[in-house]
Amino acid sequence: MALLLTLIGVLVALAAQGALVLFLLNLGPLGIDHGEPINVVAALAINISLLLFFGAPHSLMARPRFKQWWTQLVSHKAERGVYMLMSGLTLATVVHFWSPLPQDIWSFSSELVRWALFASFGLGLGIVFWAIFAVDFFHFHGFRQATTDNAVEPPFTVRGPYRFARHPIQTGLIIALWSTPDMTLGHLLFAAGMTAYSLIATLMLEERDLHKALGDDYQAYARRVPAIVPG
């Protein structure tokens, strides 16, 4: 049962992440600037609410104290799968119900600049995938937990992009969020909101948990490697 739930959760999460890529690239019917614009104030209220709807549970469910409580209701084997399912559903909700704000902030006509920004977008996604595989793709998505009774967290090691930034998933995400040749008010709001969420959740919450869990090893790592921006 745990494996089936995890498989469903991962498929939903991957589908939502694919939809997010199309959303940011303005491809398909759910592009970030596609749809009938409404009153700017109403659109801002809707979109900010959607960002909070995604960010609050996504961050809360990742905290160790919440997991201790949650796993009294959901088995340890299914906990990560449920998290992936929740993440996918909330992300899909944001993409589906986003209200367009198509007012231009910047737009580049140079083909060279446009392709450079698309390449930067691809680079950001590449860093995200590199970071996931550098740790443990199957543990990250919950498959190891679902198939064994004694799954443990991967040992603390520094490899791949973690040699250059402590949180390369956030590094890649932020690069992708801002790499667009056609920045609109809606895209700006989404990029700023998700960047703020990434920084707050990472620097204020996840860092605290890591220092507590890993102690001196992580403190030495933190002194040596920057959090988000390499170098």
Salt bridges, closest charged atoms under 4 A:
ASP136 OD2 - ARG144 NE 2.67
ASP149 OD1 - LYS77 NZ 3.39
GLU153 OE2 - HIS139 NE2 3.94
ASP182 OD2 - ARG114 NH2 2.68
GLU206 OE1 - HIS167 ND1 3.96
GLU207 OE1 - ARG166 NH2 2.99
GLU207 OE2 - HIS167 NE2 2.56
GLU207 OE1 - HIS211 NE2 3.62
ASP209 OD2 - ARG63 NE 2.74
ASP209 OD1 - ARG208 NE 3.92
